[in-house]
């Protein structure tokens, strides 16, 4: 098995009286695609934001290569964050910027590259994702599928070690969803990054997943390969995969 890159150890997180993460234990392995599944509003995006450093746990630890993130010095944390990239569900593209400038933004903000070098790096990414014809356009002037590509290009432009995808298939028809999955899979192999994906698209997303973890009531109740999850004997997992609520499942047993 590949190296444990990120580990959640009994992580808790609440917002006021609402407990979202209630003792999460999870291991993300280097070079793999791990998909987080679970009910809407169950804390999957909150979990991702902890990886990205956008949220801090109330209790428990998050380790990166065995080091507690909470114990890192500010300079170490800044260096580590440069290894992470995040593709938001809404894509979070800036409508006032051209697609080229959206992709170039992380290099301008996080590096000291010259504009000549930035132009070269963005050019390579545009070619890889077949975006050469939309560089001078704005996000509002291209299709939803193309905007996903621009968001992916921006997420990959810094050559990150870890890329987080928060429901990258939202709002897409089946053909475009497949295209997005293929893009993630293709570029994960090309760049070798570790991918963490949050998705509701069951079982389609399993095609590109090495491992699947299900979050329910603030805990990871199953973690295993994409093949094993389809045949596991955890009732809550099987109910979720079949689209049944817990109450429906209980009624079926009576």
Backbone as numpy.savetxt, mean C-alpha at the origin, in Angstrom:
# Nx Ny Nz CAx CAy CAz Cx Cy Cz
12.30 -18.53 3.65 11.46 -17.33 3.65 12.34 -16.08 3.65
11.88 -15.03 2.98 12.65 -13.81 2.89 12.71 -13.07 4.23
13.59 -12.11 4.27 13.84 -11.32 5.49 12.59 -10.59 5.98
12.42 -10.55 7.31 11.34 -9.77 7.92 11.74 -8.30 7.86
11.02 -7.51 7.07 11.39 -6.12 6.87 10.69 -5.21 7.88
9.38 -5.40 8.05 8.59 -4.61 8.98 7.81 -5.55 9.88
7.81 -5.26 11.17 7.05 -6.09 12.11 6.20 -5.21 13.02
4.93 -5.55 13.12 4.03 -4.95 14.11 3.98 -5.90 15.30
4.30 -5.38 16.47 4.30 -6.19 17.68 3.30 -5.62 18.68
2.12 -6.26 18.75 1.07 -5.88 19.71 0.75 -4.39 19.62
0.50 -3.89 18.41 0.27 -2.47 18.18 -1.18 -2.09 18.46
-1.34 -1.02 19.24 -2.66 -0.50 19.59 -2.79 0.95 19.11
-3.99 1.31 18.64 -4.26 2.69 18.26 -5.74 2.99 18.43
-6.01 4.08 19.15 -7.39 4.54 19.36 -7.50 6.00 18.98
-8.71 6.39 18.59 -9.04 7.79 18.35 -10.21 8.11 19.26
-9.90 8.81 20.36 -10.93 9.04 21.35 -11.35 7.72 21.97
-12.63 7.43 21.96 -13.14 6.18 22.54 -13.16 5.03 21.53
-12.78 5.32 20.29 -12.83 4.29 19.25 -11.48 3.58 19.11
-11.47 2.30 19.40 -10.26 1.49 19.24 -10.22 0.97 17.81
-9.13 1.28 17.11 -9.00 0.87 15.70 -8.05 -0.31 15.56
-6.89 -0.22 16.19 -5.94 -1.33 16.22 -5.85 -1.82 17.65
-6.07 -3.12 17.83 -6.21 -3.64 19.19 -5.27 -4.84 19.42
-4.00 -4.59 19.21 -3.02 -5.65 19.39 -2.64 -6.32 18.08
-2.25 -5.51 17.09 -1.89 -6.04 15.77 -0.49 -6.65 15.80
-0.40 -7.88 15.32 0.88 -8.55 15.11 0.95 -8.95 13.63
1.97 -8.46 12.95 2.06 -8.67 11.50 3.51 -8.54 11.06
3.90 -9.41 10.12 5.25 -9.34 9.55 5.17 -9.12 8.05
5.88 -8.09 7.57 5.98 -7.80 6.14 7.36 -8.27 5.68
7.40 -9.15 4.70 8.67 -9.73 4.26 9.24 -8.98 3.06
10.54 -8.83 3.06 11.26 -8.08 2.02 11.02 -8.68 0.63
10.72 -7.80 -0.32 10.58 -8.21 -1.70 9.26 -8.87 -2.04
8.35 -8.95 -1.09 7.05 -9.58 -1.33 5.94 -8.54 -1.45
4.80 -9.00 -1.95 3.58 -8.19 -1.96 2.65 -8.76 -0.91
2.39 -7.98 0.11 1.47 -8.38 1.18 0.19 -7.56 1.05
-0.93 -8.25 1.01 -2.23 -7.58 0.87 -3.00 -7.66 2.19
-3.51 -6.52 2.63 -4.32 -6.44 3.84 -5.78 -6.39 3.43
-6.58 -7.33 3.91 -8.02 -7.34 3.62 -8.79 -7.18 4.93
-10.08 -6.91 4.79 -10.93 -6.73 5.96 -12.08 -5.80 5.64
-13.00 -5.69 6.57 -14.20 -4.88 6.37 -13.87 -3.40 6.22
-14.74 -2.68 5.53 -14.58 -1.23 5.40 -14.60 -0.58 6.77
-13.72 0.38 6.97 -13.65 1.07 8.26 -13.00 0.25 9.35
-12.34 -0.84 8.97 -11.76 -1.74 9.97 -10.35 -1.41 10.38
-9.76 -0.34 9.81 -8.44 0.09 10.26 -7.31 -0.24 9.31
-7.62 -0.70 8.11 -6.54 -1.08 7.17 -5.71 0.13 6.77
-6.37 1.24 6.47 -5.64 2.45 6.09 -4.87 3.02 7.27
-5.42 2.88 8.46 -4.72 3.33 9.67 -3.44 2.52 9.85
-3.51 1.22 9.58 -2.32 0.38 9.66 -1.25 0.86 8.69
-1.66 1.16 7.46 -0.71 1.66 6.46 -0.05 2.95 6.91
-0.85 3.84 7.50 -0.31 5.13 7.92 0.71 4.98 9.04
0.61 3.92 9.81 1.64 3.65 10.82 2.95 3.26 10.16
2.86 2.47 9.08 4.08 2.09 8.35 4.75 3.33 7.77
3.91 4.23 7.23 4.43 5.43 6.58 4.91 6.49 7.56
4.64 6.28 8.84 5.06 7.26 9.83 4.10 8.42 9.97
2.92 8.30 9.36 1.92 9.36 9.47 1.16 9.28 10.79
1.19 8.11 11.43 0.58 7.92 12.74 1.56 7.17 13.63
1.46 7.38 14.93 2.29 6.68 15.90 1.40 5.80 16.78
1.83 4.60 17.13 1.00 3.72 17.96 0.87 4.24 19.38
-0.28 3.93 20.00 -0.47 4.27 21.41 0.32 3.30 22.29
0.44 2.07 21.82 1.18 1.04 22.55 1.67 0.01 21.54
2.69 -0.75 21.95 3.26 -1.73 21.05 4.42 -1.15 20.26
5.01 -1.96 19.40 6.18 -1.53 18.63 6.02 -1.84 17.15
6.65 -0.99 16.34 6.78 -1.25 14.91 8.28 -1.27 14.62
8.75 -2.40 14.12 10.17 -2.57 13.85 10.44 -2.50 12.35
11.54 -1.85 11.99 12.03 -1.84 10.62 13.42 -2.43 10.64
13.58 -3.59 10.01 14.84 -4.34 10.06 15.31 -4.55 11.51
14.35 -4.80 12.39 14.66 -5.08 13.79 14.81 -3.87 14.67
14.72 -2.66 14.10 14.89 -1.43 14.88 13.53 -0.80 15.18
13.31 -0.45 16.43 12.06 0.18 16.85 11.98 1.58 16.26
10.94 1.84 15.46 10.81 3.15 14.82 10.72 4.27 15.84
10.10 3.98 16.98 9.92 5.02 18.00 11.24 5.44 18.63
12.27 4.61 18.49 13.57 4.90 19.11 14.56 5.56 18.15
14.15 5.74 16.90 15.07 6.33 15.93 15.27 7.81 16.20
16.49 8.27 15.97 16.75 9.71 16.05 16.09 10.39 14.87
15.93 11.70 14.99 15.23 12.44 13.94 15.93 12.27 12.57
17.25 12.32 12.57 18.00 12.17 11.31 17.83 10.76 10.74
17.80 9.75 11.63 17.61 8.37 11.20 16.21 8.17 10.64
15.22 8.77 11.30 13.83 8.65 10.86 13.65 9.30 9.49
14.28 10.45 9.29 14.17 11.14 8.01 14.79 10.30 6.89
15.92 9.68 7.18 16.59 8.84 6.18 15.73 7.62 5.87
15.14 7.04 6.91 14.31 5.86 6.70 13.06 6.17 5.89
12.46 7.33 6.16 11.23 7.70 5.46 11.47 7.86 3.96
12.71 8.16 3.57 13.02 8.30 2.15 12.93 6.97 1.42
12.91 5.87 2.17 12.81 4.55 1.58 11.36 4.13 1.34
10.40 4.95 1.83 8.99 4.61 1.75 8.29 5.49 0.71
7.28 4.93 0.09 6.44 5.71 -0.81 5.00 5.24 -0.65
4.06 6.14 -0.95 2.65 5.88 -0.64 1.80 6.28 -1.84
1.01 5.34 -2.36 0.07 5.65 -3.42 -1.32 5.69 -2.80
-1.85 6.91 -2.65 -3.11 7.12 -1.95 -4.29 6.62 -2.78
-5.36 6.26 -2.06 -6.60 5.81 -2.71 -7.11 6.88 -3.67
-7.04 8.15 -3.25 -7.54 9.26 -4.07 -6.50 9.72 -5.09
-5.32 9.09 -5.05 -4.16 9.40 -5.89 -3.46 10.69 -5.47
-4.22 11.66 -4.90 -3.65 12.88 -4.34 -2.75 13.62 -5.32
-3.14 13.62 -6.60 -2.39 14.40 -7.59 -2.79 15.87 -7.45
-1.86 16.76 -7.75 -2.14 18.19 -7.67 -2.70 18.68 -9.00
-3.95 19.11 -8.96 -4.62 19.53 -10.20 -3.97 20.75 -10.84
-3.28 21.55 -10.02 -2.65 22.77 -10.55 -1.30 22.49 -11.21
-0.84 21.25 -11.12 0.45 20.87 -11.71 0.23 19.96 -12.90
1.11 20.05 -13.88 1.06 19.11 -14.98 1.41 17.72 -14.46
1.11 16.71 -15.25 1.45 15.35 -14.87 2.96 15.19 -14.69
3.73 15.85 -15.55 5.19 15.82 -15.43 5.62 16.36 -14.06
5.07 17.51 -13.68 5.47 18.13 -12.42 5.00 17.32 -11.21
3.86 16.64 -11.34 3.40 15.77 -10.26 4.41 14.64 -10.03
4.91 14.07 -11.13 5.86 12.97 -11.01 7.21 13.47 -10.49
7.61 14.65 -10.92 8.92 15.20 -10.52 8.92 15.71 -9.08
7.76 15.97 -8.51 7.66 16.62 -7.20 8.49 15.94 -6.10
8.43 14.60 -5.93 9.23 13.98 -4.85 10.73 14.20 -5.02
11.21 14.22 -6.25 12.64 14.45 -6.47 13.01 15.88 -6.12
12.13 16.82 -6.43 12.40 18.23 -6.11 12.34 18.47 -4.61
11.47 17.76 -3.92 11.29 17.98 -2.49 12.28 17.20 -1.63
12.66 15.99 -2.07 13.43 15.10 -1.22 14.90 14.94 -1.61
15.26 15.47 -2.78 16.64 15.31 -3.22 17.24 16.65 -3.62
18.52 16.63 -3.93 19.21 17.83 -4.41 19.58 17.70 -5.88
18.82 16.89 -6.58 19.08 16.67 -8.01 18.91 17.96 -8.80
19.70 18.10 -9.83 19.54 19.23 -10.75 18.31 18.98 -11.61
17.77 20.03 -12.20 16.61 19.88 -13.06 16.93 19.01 -14.27
18.17 19.06 -14.72 18.57 18.21 -15.84 18.46 16.74 -15.47
18.98 16.40 -14.27 18.90 15.01 -13.81 17.46 14.61 -13.54
16.68 15.50 -12.95 15.26 15.21 -12.69 14.54 14.93 -13.99
14.81 15.75 -15.01 14.19 15.57 -16.31 14.52 14.18 -16.88
15.75 13.75 -16.70 16.16 12.44 -17.20 15.46 11.31 -16.45
15.37 11.45 -15.11 14.74 10.42 -14.29 13.25 10.33 -14.59
12.59 11.48 -14.70 11.15 11.48 -15.01 10.93 10.92 -16.41
11.82 11.23 -17.33 11.70 10.71 -18.69 11.73 9.20 -18.73
12.62 8.60 -17.93 12.68 7.14 -17.86 11.37 6.55 -17.33
10.84 7.19 -16.29 9.60 6.69 -15.70 8.42 6.85 -16.65
8.39 7.96 -17.37 7.32 8.18 -18.34 7.35 7.09 -19.42
8.54 6.71 -19.82 8.66 5.68 -20.85 8.24 4.32 -20.31
8.67 4.01 -19.08 8.33 2.72 -18.49 6.82 2.54 -18.35
6.12 3.62 -17.97 4.69 3.53 -17.75 3.87 4.02 -18.94
4.56 4.27 -20.06 3.90 4.68 -21.31 3.03 5.92 -21.09
3.67 6.95 -20.53 2.96 8.20 -20.22 3.50 9.39 -21.02
4.28 9.10 -22.06 4.95 10.18 -22.78 3.97 11.20 -23.37
2.76 10.78 -23.69 1.82 11.67 -24.38 0.98 12.54 -23.45
1.21 12.43 -22.14 0.36 13.22 -21.23 1.17 14.11 -20.30
2.45 14.30 -20.59 3.31 15.05 -19.67 2.89 16.51 -19.51
2.46 17.14 -20.60 2.09 18.55 -20.53 0.65 18.77 -20.12
-0.10 17.69 -19.96 -1.50 17.81 -19.56 -1.62 17.82 -18.04
-2.81 18.18 -17.56 -3.10 18.19 -16.14 -3.90 16.93 -15.78
-3.89 16.52 -14.52 -4.62 15.31 -14.14 -6.08 15.29 -14.59
-6.73 16.44 -14.56 -8.15 16.50 -14.96 -8.35 16.26 -16.45
-7.28 16.28 -17.22 -7.38 16.13 -18.67 -7.11 14.71 -19.15
-6.87 13.79 -18.23 -6.61 12.41 -18.63 -7.58 11.47 -17.91
-7.65 10.24 -18.37 -8.60 9.27 -17.83 -8.19 8.81 -16.43
-9.15 8.16 -15.73 -8.86 7.64 -14.40 -7.74 6.63 -14.40
-7.71 5.77 -15.42 -6.65 4.79 -15.52 -5.29 5.43 -15.71
-5.24 6.49 -16.52 -3.98 7.21 -16.74 -3.54 7.93 -15.47
-4.50 8.47 -14.72 -4.16 9.13 -13.46 -3.54 8.14 -12.48
-4.05 6.89 -12.49 -3.45 5.85 -11.65 -1.98 5.64 -12.04
-1.71 5.66 -13.34 -0.34 5.47 -13.81 0.55 6.63 -13.36
0.02 7.85 -13.45 0.79 9.01 -13.02 1.09 8.90 -11.52
0.07 8.50 -10.72 0.28 8.34 -9.29 1.31 7.26 -9.00
1.28 6.18 -9.78 2.25 5.12 -9.60 3.65 5.60 -9.97
3.74 6.36 -11.06 5.04 6.90 -11.47 5.61 7.80 -10.38
4.77 8.64 -9.78 5.24 9.51 -8.70 5.69 8.70 -7.49
4.97 7.60 -7.19 5.33 6.76 -6.05 6.66 6.05 -6.26
6.99 5.76 -7.52 8.20 4.99 -7.82 9.42 5.83 -8.17
9.23 7.12 -8.39 10.30 7.95 -8.95 11.53 8.04 -8.04
11.34 7.87 -6.74 12.48 7.95 -5.81 13.13 6.58 -5.58
12.67 5.58 -6.33 13.18 4.20 -6.20 13.07 3.72 -4.74
11.87 3.73 -4.19 11.68 3.37 -2.79 11.87 1.88 -2.52
12.14 1.56 -1.28 12.27 0.17 -0.86 10.91 -0.44 -0.58
10.00 0.40 -0.08 8.65 -0.06 0.28 7.63 0.87 -0.35
6.63 0.31 -1.03 5.56 1.10 -1.62 4.24 0.61 -1.04
3.44 1.54 -0.51 2.13 1.22 0.05 1.04 1.68 -0.90
0.10 0.78 -1.17 -0.99 1.05 -2.09 -2.30 0.98 -1.32
-2.97 2.12 -1.16 -4.24 2.16 -0.44 -5.39 2.07 -1.44
-5.92 0.86 -1.60 -7.02 0.58 -2.53 -6.75 1.18 -3.91
-5.71 0.72 -4.59 -5.35 1.27 -5.89 -6.36 0.99 -6.99
-7.30 0.05 -6.72 -8.27 -0.35 -7.73 -9.62 0.36 -7.58
-9.74 1.29 -6.63 -11.00 1.97 -6.39 -11.46 2.75 -7.62
-12.74 2.58 -7.96 -13.34 3.36 -9.03 -13.00 2.91 -10.43
-12.38 1.74 -10.57 -11.98 1.27 -11.90 -12.86 0.10 -12.34
-13.10 0.00 -13.64 -13.85 -1.14 -14.16 -12.94 -2.36 -14.16
-13.50 -3.57 -14.36 -12.71 -4.80 -14.25 -11.46 -4.82 -15.14
-11.56 -4.28 -16.35 -10.41 -4.30 -17.25 -9.30 -3.41 -16.71
-9.67 -2.21 -16.25 -8.65 -1.29 -15.73 -8.09 -1.76 -14.39
-8.93 -2.45 -13.59 -8.42 -3.03 -12.35 -7.32 -4.04 -12.65
-7.58 -4.90 -13.62 -6.58 -5.89 -14.01 -5.31 -5.20 -14.49
-5.47 -4.10 -15.23 -4.30 -3.36 -15.72 -3.49 -2.79 -14.56
-4.17 -2.29 -13.53 -3.46 -1.75 -12.36 -2.73 -2.86 -11.62
-3.39 -4.02 -11.44 -2.72 -5.15 -10.78 -1.48 -5.56 -11.56
-1.62 -5.62 -12.89 -0.48 -6.00 -13.73 0.66 -5.00 -13.59
0.30 -3.70 -13.50 1.34 -2.67 -13.33 2.08 -2.86 -12.02
1.33 -3.08 -10.94 1.96 -3.27 -9.64 2.89 -4.48 -9.67
2.39 -5.58 -10.23 3.17 -6.80 -10.29 4.42 -6.63 -11.15
4.24 -6.01 -12.32 5.35 -5.82 -13.25 6.44 -4.95 -12.64
6.04 -3.81 -12.04 7.04 -2.89 -11.52 7.60 -3.33 -10.17
6.84 -4.15 -9.44 7.39 -4.74 -8.22 8.57 -5.65 -8.59
8.40 -6.41 -9.65 9.49 -7.28 -10.10 10.63 -6.46 -10.71
10.28 -5.40 -11.45 11.29 -4.59 -12.12 12.17 -3.84 -11.11
11.53 -3.22 -10.11 12.26 -2.41 -9.14 12.65 -3.18 -7.88
11.96 -4.30 -7.63 12.28 -5.11 -6.46 11.80 -4.55 -5.14
10.85 -3.62 -5.17 10.37 -3.05 -3.91 9.44 -4.03 -3.18
9.26 -3.77 -1.89 8.29 -4.50 -1.08 6.97 -3.75 -1.16
5.90 -4.46 -1.49 4.60 -3.81 -1.66 3.65 -4.21 -0.53
2.93 -3.20 -0.02 1.86 -3.44 0.95 0.60 -2.86 0.34
-0.39 -3.72 0.12 -1.60 -3.32 -0.60 -2.81 -3.48 0.30
-3.66 -2.46 0.34 -4.98 -2.57 0.96 -5.99 -2.67 -0.17
-6.84 -3.70 -0.13 -7.79 -3.90 -1.22 -9.04 -4.62 -0.75
-10.16 -4.32 -1.43 -11.42 -5.03 -1.20 -11.71 -6.02 -2.33
-10.86 -6.01 -3.34 -11.15 -6.81 -4.53 -10.74 -8.27 -4.31
-11.68 -9.02 -3.75 -11.46 -10.43 -3.41 -12.14 -11.30 -4.47
-11.52 -12.32 -5.01 -10.14 -12.76 -4.79 -9.16 -12.22 -5.84
-9.58 -11.27 -6.67 -8.74 -10.82 -7.78 -7.36 -10.37 -7.33
-7.30 -9.64 -6.21 -6.03 -9.09 -5.76 -5.05 -10.17 -5.34
-5.58 -11.37 -5.02 -4.71 -12.46 -4.57 -3.74 -12.88 -5.67
-4.08 -12.59 -6.91 -3.24 -13.00 -8.04 -1.84 -12.40 -7.95
-1.72 -11.20 -7.38 -0.41 -10.55 -7.31 0.16 -10.57 -5.90
-0.52 -11.26 -4.98 -0.11 -11.24 -3.57 0.71 -12.47 -3.21
1.82 -12.25 -2.52 2.57 -13.36 -1.95 1.96 -13.81 -0.64
1.52 -12.79 0.14 0.90 -13.09 1.43 -0.33 -12.22 1.61
-1.28 -12.75 2.39 -2.53 -12.04 2.68 -2.74 -12.04 4.19
-3.12 -10.89 4.71 -3.42 -10.78 6.14 -4.80 -10.15 6.29
-5.64 -10.74 7.15 -6.97 -10.18 7.36 -7.04 -9.49 8.71
-7.50 -8.24 8.67 -7.67 -7.42 9.87 -9.14 -7.41 10.26
-9.43 -7.79 11.49 -10.82 -7.81 11.96 -10.85 -7.44 13.43
-11.72 -6.48 13.77 -11.82 -6.01 15.15 -10.47 -5.63 15.73
-9.67 -4.99 14.89 -8.40 -4.45 15.36 -7.26 -5.44 15.49
-7.48 -6.69 15.05 -6.43 -7.70 15.15 -6.24 -8.40 13.80
-5.05 -8.90 13.56 -4.81 -9.75 12.40 -5.26 -11.15 12.78
-6.34 -11.62 12.16 -6.88 -12.93 12.53 -6.38 -14.04 11.61
-5.74 -13.67 10.50 -5.13 -14.68 9.63 -4.02 -14.04 8.83
-2.94 -14.78 8.66 -1.83 -14.35 7.82 -1.25 -15.56 7.14
-1.22 -15.56 5.82 -0.70 -16.71 5.10 -0.57 -16.42 3.62
-0.20 -17.43 2.85 -0.05 -17.24 1.42 -1.39 -16.99 0.75
-1.36 -16.44 -0.45 -2.61 -16.15 -1.16 -3.37 -17.42 -1.49
-2.66 -18.52 -1.62 -3.33 -19.81 -1.87 -3.95 -20.34 -0.59
-3.19 -20.27 0.50 -3.68 -20.81 1.77 -4.91 -20.09 2.29
-4.98 -18.78 2.05 -6.10 -18.02 2.61 -7.43 -18.50 2.04
-7.42 -18.98 0.80 -8.66 -19.44 0.18 -9.16 -20.73 0.81
-8.26 -21.45 1.47 -8.63 -22.76 2.02 -8.45 -22.84 3.53
-8.23 -21.69 4.18 -8.00 -21.72 5.62 -9.30 -22.08 6.34
-9.16 -22.53 7.59 -10.33 -22.97 8.34 -10.78 -21.96 9.39
-10.42 -20.69 9.20 -10.87 -19.64 10.11 -12.24 -19.15 9.64
-13.31 -19.37 10.41 -14.66 -19.03 9.96 -14.83 -17.58 9.52
-14.26 -16.64 10.28 -14.43 -15.23 9.92 -13.80 -14.91 8.57
-12.69 -15.55 8.26 -12.04 -15.33 6.96 -12.92 -15.88 5.84
-13.41 -17.09 6.01 -14.25 -17.69 4.98 -15.56 -16.93 4.81
-16.13 -16.41 5.90 -17.34 -15.60 5.81 -17.08 -14.34 5.00
-15.92 -13.72 5.26 -15.56 -12.49 4.54 -15.36 -12.77 3.06
-14.65 -13.84 2.74 -14.39 -14.17 1.35 -15.69 -14.50 0.60
-16.64 -15.07 1.33 -17.91 -15.44 0.71 -18.91 -14.29 0.71
-18.52 -13.16 1.32 -19.41 -12.01 1.35 -20.51 -12.12 2.37
-20.29 -12.95 3.41 -21.30 -13.11 4.46 -20.90 -12.30 5.68
-21.88 -11.73 6.37 -21.62 -11.09 7.65 -21.57 -12.17 8.72
-21.03 -11.84 9.87 -20.96 -12.82 10.96 -22.33 -13.28 11.39
-23.29 -12.34 11.41 -24.65 -12.69 11.83 -25.28 -13.68 10.85
-25.04 -13.47 9.54 -25.57 -14.39 8.53 -24.98 -15.77 8.71
-23.66 -15.80 9.00 -23.00 -17.07 9.18 -23.58 -17.82 10.38
-23.85 -17.08 11.47 -24.41 -17.72 12.66 -25.80 -18.25 12.39
-26.59 -17.50 11.60 -27.93 -17.95 11.26 -27.89 -19.24 10.46
-26.90 -19.33 9.58 -26.78 -20.52 8.75 -26.42 -21.76 9.57
-25.82 -21.53 10.75 -25.45 -22.66 11.61 -26.61 -23.14 12.47
-27.66 -22.31 12.58 -28.80 -22.65 13.45 -29.85 -23.49 12.71
